[in-house]
Amino acid sequence: MKAIRKKTLHEEIAENLRKMIMTGELKEGDKIKEDRLCASMGISKTPLREALRVLSVEGLVRLVPNRGAYVSKPTFKSIKEMFDVMSVLEGVCARTAAEKMTDRAFQHLEALHGVLEEKFRQRDQEAYIRHNNRYHAYVQKLAGNHTLNQIVNGLRQQILLYRFQSLNLKGRFEDSILEHRQLLEAFRRRDAEKAESLMKSHLKNQCDAMAQLKQ
């Protein structure tokens, strides 16, 4: 039996920082104040800096020599490029997942969708996005393509931030759950072509929402 790997301290810190960036507690362009974070989290600078290096690789943080770490402030062009790539990749994942979908896998996917419905009813955007990420990750897992997984995982954390921000646009939260309902129905019917099309449009709609926020 494979042993369960516990998260290291710097991984937990990185997860906390991602949440702070996603919710706006740390805003784009902000300098990350290490002393204040260390005091609030009860940690030393060593694991914090390890966590910042992880976020730097993910593109969420920019490390400036002799000046410190800053929350990345990407242009809309770079955000759009990420969504364009992810729409294609997640579309492939959706198509392959639908083709391989078993009854048991669909039941699990339906359960994940049920949690999304619950968080939508509660208007809990943060929890909705967290479970939305699990939903998309499970579709990716069902696709079963190792190379595709590696590429998608490299973008997932970056795009998660903008998925959360897009829900702030009026009507986007409602549109998101509607798109998920349509996607679930495509998976129910094992309609691979429809699943791919819906997943692509789902990502495109999120990007269009971000465009409005950036205006």
N, C-alpha and C positions, 0 to 999 in steps of 0.2 A: 504493500500500500504506500502510495506517495505521501511523504510528510507534508503537512500544511506549513507553508512559510509565513512567519509573522512579519508584519511590516516593520521596517527599521525606523528609527526616530526621524531621520531626514525625509523618509517617504511620507510619514505622517505630517511633518511640517509642510512638505510640498503640497499635500492634499489640502491642508488648511489655507495655504496661500492661494491655491487655485480657487477655492470657495470665496475668499476675500476679493479676488479679482473679479470673479463671476458676478458677485452681488454688488460690486461697486464700492466696497469698503476700501479697496485699493483701486484707484482710478488710473486710466491710461495716462502715461506720462509722469505719474507720481514717482518720487524717489522713495525707495524702500528703506525705512529708518530702522536699521538693524538693532540699535540699543533698545528702542521702544518695543520692537517685536520680541526680542529676547526676554525683556522684563515681563511682558504680558503673557508669554507662553512658558516662562520658567525654564528657558533653555540657554545654552551657550552659543557663541557665534559659529562654532565649527559645524554642527549639523544644519544650522540655518544656511550657511554658505553652500553646503552640499546640496541642500534643497533648491537654492537659487540657481545653481549650475544645472540641475535637472530642468527647472522651468525655462532656463535659457535655451537649452537644447530643444524644448517644446515650442519655443518662440514666444512665450508669454512674458519673459523678462529679458531685458537688455543689460548686459554687464559692461560697464565702462571703466577701463583701467584708471585707478587712482581717484575715481569719483563715486563708485558704488553701483548699485543695481537700481534699475528703473522699470516700471511696468511698461511693456511695449505699447507703442502707439502706431499701429500699422495704418497705412493709407487704405482708402476704400478699394482701390485697385487691387492691393494684395489680399484683402478680405474676399473680394469677388473671385479672385483666382483660386483661393482655397475652396470656396463653395463650388466653383465650376468643376474642380478636380474631384471633390467629394461627391458631387451629384452623380458623376459618371461611375466612380468606384462603388458607391453605395447602391447605385442602380444595378450594377453587376452582381453585387451581393444579394440583392432582393430577387433578381431573376434566378440565380443559382439556388437560393434558399427555397424558393417556390417549387423548383424542379425536384428538389431532394426532400421536400416537406413530408414528414410522417404524421400520423394522427397524434402521436405522443408529443412531437415537437410543436405541432399546432396548438395543442392544449396548453403547453407552457407559454407559447407566444400570446395566446388569448388571455392567460392569467397576467402576463406582463402588461397587456393592453388594459386589463381591468384596473390595475393600479393607476395607470395614466388617467383613466376615467375618474377614479376616486380623487386624485390630486387636482384634476380639473374642476370637479364639483367644489372642492375646498378652496379653489383659487390659490393654491400653494405653488407658485411658479418655481421656486427653488427645488422643491421635491419633485415636481413634474419633470423638470429638466434632468434631474439626477436619475429618475426612473426611465425617462426617455433615452438617456444614454445607454442604460442597460438593455432596453428594447433593441436599439440599433446594434449594440454589441452582440446580442443573441442572434439577430439576423445574419450578421457577419460570421458568427461561429457556425451557423447552419450551412453557410456557403462552403465552408471547409477548405478554403484555398489559403495555404500557408503564406505564399508570396503576397497575395492580396491583403491578408491580415497585417503583415508587416508594414505595408504601405499605408493602409487605412489608419492603423494605430498611431502612425507618425503625425497624422493630422487631427485625430479625434479630439485631443485635449484643447488644441487651439480653437477649433470650430465650436466646442462646447460653450465657450464664453459668449460667442456671438449668437448661438441658439438661445441663450438666456436673454440677452439684450433684445432680440427681435420680438420676444413676447410682450415687451413694454408698449409696442405699437397697438393702437386701438384696433380690436377685432382679430389680432394675430393669434391670440391664445385660442379663440374659438375656431379659427381656421385650422390651426395645428391639430386639434383633436379630431376635427372633421376629416382631415387628410389621413390621420391614423386609422380612423374607422374604415375609410375606403381601402386603405392598404391592407387592413386585416381581412376584409372581404375578399380581396384578390388572393391573399394567402389561403383563405378558406377554400377557394375554388381551385387552388393550385394553378392560377393563371400567371405564368412566369412573365409574359410580355407586359401584362397590365401592372404587375408588381414592380417591374423595372421602371415603367413609365411614371407610375405614381411616386416612387421613391425619388426619381430625378426631379419631378415637379415640386415635391415637398421641400427639397433642398433649395431649389430655385426660388420658391416663394419666401423662404427664410432670408435668402440673400436680398430679394426685392424689398423686404421689410427693413433690413439693415440699411439699404440705400436711402430709405425715407428718414431713418433716424440720423443718418450722417449729413443730411441736407442742412 
